[in-house]
Amino acid sequence: MILDGMTGRVEKKYPLLHLNTWRIGGPAEVVYWPETTEDLFSVWKRAREADIPVWLIGRGSNLLLPDEGLPGITMVTTALRKIHWGDFIVRVEAGYSLALLAQEAGERGWSGLEFARGIPGSVGGAVIMNAGAHGREIASQITNITVLGTDGTLKNIKREEIKFAYRYCSLRGQAWVLEAQLAFSRGEREQILKTMKENLANRTANQPIEKPNAGSIFRNPPGDSAGRLIEAAGWKGKRMGGAQVSEKHANFIVNNGSAKSKDVLALIDAIKNDVRTKYGITLQTEVESIQTEMTISQRM
Ligand SMILES: Cc1cc2nc3c(=O)[nH]c(=O)nc-3n(C[C@H](O)[C@H](O)[C@H](O)COP(=O)(O)OP(=O)(O)OC[C@H]3O[C@@H](n4cnc5c(N)ncnc54)[C@H](O)[C@@H]3O)c2cc1C
């Protein structure tokens, strides 16, 4: 009933493992891919009135999903892909691939997203995580964002009204990003494409992209690197169930084929405790974990 009259794909009892780069997760009761932001809003509103939980996923590249699946409606933004190219300004819907946007901007000779070519997230996920690499982050390119707030209102918010920091955005848990406007500067096309190619080669050499993973597990603590600490504590290559600390980069946990969410959570906990005991540093997770016991405010 909630999805009556809506555009876009709907699946029942759909395996969450198809919706994230870790390839982990049990069945979602209902998965919905809205094709318009109006339909996303309507479904969110109807579900809220009916007290049905709603979860939001972009490209699932920073997400651990539960083995027991998710009740209610899991909304996936990847069909929200409208884009409008202006004069060194782009207005783009939340589900657009960040890497594709970076490539397309580069092809036009627009500079600003060179760092993002290898980040496998959506634009909305990148805004909410303030995704970054190579000393740059998406916050620098944002001019304004259209959001759906937890109070049910649609708002256009200016960059200055949002607080960004390292992998932090003040909208997190407060709003869903529907659309973002990003600004670029004029650059040298060949140089931009070369920089992106080098960044990608660097990732292939240093990250375990051949196995399912969700990028960096922990944020880097101030002045140090999480990967260095985890490796020094002896965790490289260690396994719990089907989850393994990557041999290539200790801040990545890979799925060896049969990993469960509980294996990853156990490994994260063990690493955290050990690093705290050995070095007195409490690592903070960068990766998001959606677990069914989460409260309404966390899931919106
Ligand atoms: C191989 C690999 C390399 C990576 N490298 C980097 C890197 O260099 N730098 C970096 O910063 N990250 C990196 N990541 C992590 C990840 O790609 C980013 O965090 C990305 O921005 C997540 O976007 P997503 O669409 O996949 O979000 P998801 O994983 O789908 O969701 C993450 C969180 O954001 C929320 N969310 C998603 N979309 C929206 C929206 N529209 N509005 C509000 N909330 C939303 C979700 O509810 C969830 O809480 C990497 C991941 C992988 C697998």
The ligand as an SDF file (V2000), in Angstrom:
LIG
                    3D

 53 58  0  0  0  0  0  0  0  0999 V2000
   37.4530    0.1930   -2.2090 C   0  0  0  0  0  0  0  0  0  0  0  0
   36.8940    1.3850   -1.4700 C   0  0  0  0  0  0  0  0  0  0  0  0
   37.6380    2.5580   -1.3940 C   0  0  0  0  0  0  0  0  0  0  0  0
   37.1540    3.6720   -0.6920 C   0  0  0  0  0  0  0  0  0  0  0  0
   37.9120    4.8030   -0.6610 N   0  0  0  0  0  0  0  0  0  0  0  0
   37.4470    5.8940   -0.0030 C   0  0  0  0  0  0  0  0  0  0  0  0
   38.2160    7.1000    0.0400 C   0  0  0  0  0  0  0  0  0  0  0  0
   39.2920    7.2070   -0.5210 O   0  0  0  0  0  0  0  0  0  0  0  0
   37.7000    8.1470    0.7290 N   0  0  0  0  0  0  0  0  0  0  0  0
   36.4970    8.0980    1.3610 C   0  0  0  0  0  0  0  0  0  0  0  0
   36.0760    9.0970    1.9590 O   0  0  0  0  0  0  0  0  0  0  0  0
   35.7540    6.9580    1.3430 N   0  0  0  0  0  0  0  0  0  0  0  0
   36.1880    5.8700    0.6730 C   0  0  0  0  0  0  0  0  0  0  0  0
   35.4450    4.7230    0.6490 N   0  0  0  0  0  0  0  0  0  0  0  0
   34.1670    4.6650    1.4140 C   0  0  0  0  0  0  0  0  0  0  0  0
   32.9100    5.0720    0.6430 C   0  0  0  0  0  0  0  0  0  0  0  0
   33.0670    4.8900   -0.7620 O   0  0  0  0  0  0  0  0  0  0  0  0
   32.5090    6.5180    0.9320 C   0  0  0  0  0  0  0  0  0  0  0  0
   32.2870    6.7280    2.3080 O   0  0  0  0  0  0  0  0  0  0  0  0
   31.2350    6.9180    0.1640 C   0  0  0  0  0  0  0  0  0  0  0  0
   31.0520    8.2970    0.2680 O   0  0  0  0  0  0  0  0  0  0  0  0
   29.9830    6.2070    0.6740 C   0  0  0  0  0  0  0  0  0  0  0  0
   28.9240    6.4640   -0.2380 O   0  0  0  0  0  0  0  0  0  0  0  0
   27.7870    5.3730   -0.4650 P   0  0  0  0  0  0  0  0  0  0  0  0
   26.8010    5.9220   -1.4200 O   0  0  0  0  0  0  0  0  0  0  0  0
   28.3800    4.0660   -0.8120 O   0  0  0  0  0  0  0  0  0  0  0  0
   27.1560    5.3440    0.9880 O   0  0  0  0  0  0  0  0  0  0  0  0
   26.5290    4.0580    1.7130 P   0  0  0  0  0  0  0  0  0  0  0  0
   27.6050    3.1090    2.0700 O   0  0  0  0  0  0  0  0  0  0  0  0
   25.3730    3.5490    0.9420 O   0  0  0  0  0  0  0  0  0  0  0  0
   25.9880    4.7360    3.0610 O   0  0  0  0  0  0  0  0  0  0  0  0
   26.8830    5.2380    4.0420 C   0  0  0  0  0  0  0  0  0  0  0  0
   26.0750    6.0530    5.0370 C   0  0  0  0  0  0  0  0  0  0  0  0
   25.5650    7.2080    4.3780 O   0  0  0  0  0  0  0  0  0  0  0  0
   24.1280    7.2320    4.4520 C   0  0  0  0  0  0  0  0  0  0  0  0
   23.6400    7.7630    3.1770 N   0  0  0  0  0  0  0  0  0  0  0  0
   23.8090    7.2430    1.9280 C   0  0  0  0  0  0  0  0  0  0  0  0
   23.2250    8.0480    1.0220 N   0  0  0  0  0  0  0  0  0  0  0  0
   22.6900    9.0840    1.7170 C   0  0  0  0  0  0  0  0  0  0  0  0
   21.9410   10.2450    1.3520 C   0  0  0  0  0  0  0  0  0  0  0  0
   21.5910   10.5100    0.0960 N   0  0  0  0  0  0  0  0  0  0  0  0
   21.5520   11.0910    2.3500 N   0  0  0  0  0  0  0  0  0  0  0  0
   21.8490   10.8390    3.6360 C   0  0  0  0  0  0  0  0  0  0  0  0
   22.5460    9.7670    4.0540 N   0  0  0  0  0  0  0  0  0  0  0  0
   22.9630    8.9000    3.0930 C   0  0  0  0  0  0  0  0  0  0  0  0
   23.7060    5.7860    4.6950 C   0  0  0  0  0  0  0  0  0  0  0  0
   22.4660    5.7260    5.3610 O   0  0  0  0  0  0  0  0  0  0  0  0
   24.8470    5.3010    5.5800 C   0  0  0  0  0  0  0  0  0  0  0  0
   24.6470    5.7150    6.8920 O   0  0  0  0  0  0  0  0  0  0  0  0
   35.8940    3.5980   -0.0570 C   0  0  0  0  0  0  0  0  0  0  0  0
   35.1430    2.4120   -0.1340 C   0  0  0  0  0  0  0  0  0  0  0  0
   35.6340    1.3220   -0.8310 C   0  0  0  0  0  0  0  0  0  0  0  0
   34.8030    0.0730   -0.9190 C   0  0  0  0  0  0  0  0  0  0  0  0
  1  2  1  0
  2  3  1  0
  2 52  2  0
  3  4  2  0
  4  5  1  0
  4 50  1  0
  5  6  2  0
  6  7  1  0
  6 13  1  0
  7  8  2  0
  7  9  1  0
  9 10  1  0
 10 11  2  0
 10 12  1  0
 12 13  2  0
 13 14  1  0
 14 15  1  0
 14 50  1  0
 15 16  1  0
 16 17  1  0
 16 18  1  0
 18 19  1  0
 18 20  1  0
 20 21  1  0
 20 22  1  0
 22 23  1  0
 23 24  1  0
 24 25  2  0
 24 26  1  0
 24 27  1  0
 27 28  1  0
 28 29  2  0
 28 30  1  0
 28 31  1  0
 31 32  1  0
 32 33  1  0
 33 34  1  0
 33 48  1  0
 34 35  1  0
 35 36  1  0
 35 46  1  0
 36 37  1  0
 36 45  1  0
 37 38  2  0
 38 39  1  0
 39 40  1  0
 39 45  2  0
 40 41  1  0
 40 42  2  0
 42 43  1  0
 43 44  2  0
 44 45  1  0
 46 47  1  0
 46 48  1  0
 48 49  1  0
 50 51  2  0
 51 52  1  0
 52 53  1  0
M  END
$$$$
